[in-house]
Amino acid sequence: PSLQAPQGPLVDFLTSGYGYDDRSVASAVKLGNEHFAKRELGRAVDFYGAAYEIGRLHFDYKPLMHDLVMRRVICYSMLGD
């Protein structure tokens, strides 16, 4: 199911040259991880959300989908939300 998250970050990601494919999912996860490492948690949430939304539309690899949701939960927890 969809995250019901704001679509702005996803649109921004897709209009930056990415698409609905495995490479784009991997890039979004990588960018999310980089932002998480720098404790830019709001940006990490956006990239993990983009990875989830793209991934859920073109493949059904449940461990990755679960991992992306958990990464978002951790970011929100660290932000105090």
N, C-alpha and C positions, 0 to 999 in steps of 0.2 A: 504493500500500500504506500501511497504518497506520504511524505513527511508533513504535508500541509504547512510548509515553510514559505516565507516570502520568496517570490520567483525572481526578484532582482538579481541576487548573486548568481543564480543559474543562468539567467540571460546574459549577464556580464561575462561569465565564463565562456559560454557558447559563442558570443560575438567577438571573443578574443582569439578566434581561430580553432577552437576545439569543436568536437562533434559528438555524435552518439556512437562511440566505439570504445573498445577496450583500452586503447592508448589514451584516450581522454579521461577515462575513469582512473587509470594509473597516474596520469599527470595531476588530476585533482587531489588524489590521495597524497601524492608527493608534496604538493603545495600546502595541503592541510598540515602534513607532518612538519614541514619547515616552519610554518607559522606557529604551530603548537610548541616547537622547540624554542622559539623566541618569545613564547608566552603571549603571542598575539592571538588570543583565544577567540575573539569575535571573527577574525578572518579565517581561523582554522575551522570554526563551525560552518562558515559559508562554503569552504572548499569540500569539507566532508559531506555537506548537504548536496552539493552539486554532483559529487561522485555517486552518492546514493541514488539521486533522481535519474541520472543518466544510466547507471547500472540496472536499476529496476525495470527500465524500459526495454533493454535488449538482452539481458541474461538473468538467469535465476540461480545465482551462486549464494545460497543462504548464509554460509559462514562470513563472506565478505559483507553482505548486507547487515548482518547482526553486528559485525565489528564496526561498521561505519556509524550505526546508531549509537553504539556504546561510546565511540570516540566523541560524538556530539554530546552525549549525556555527561561525560567527564569534563568537557569544556564548559558546559553550562554550570556544572557543579562548582568548578573552580572559579567561575565568574560570580557565583553566589545566586544563580537563578534556579 
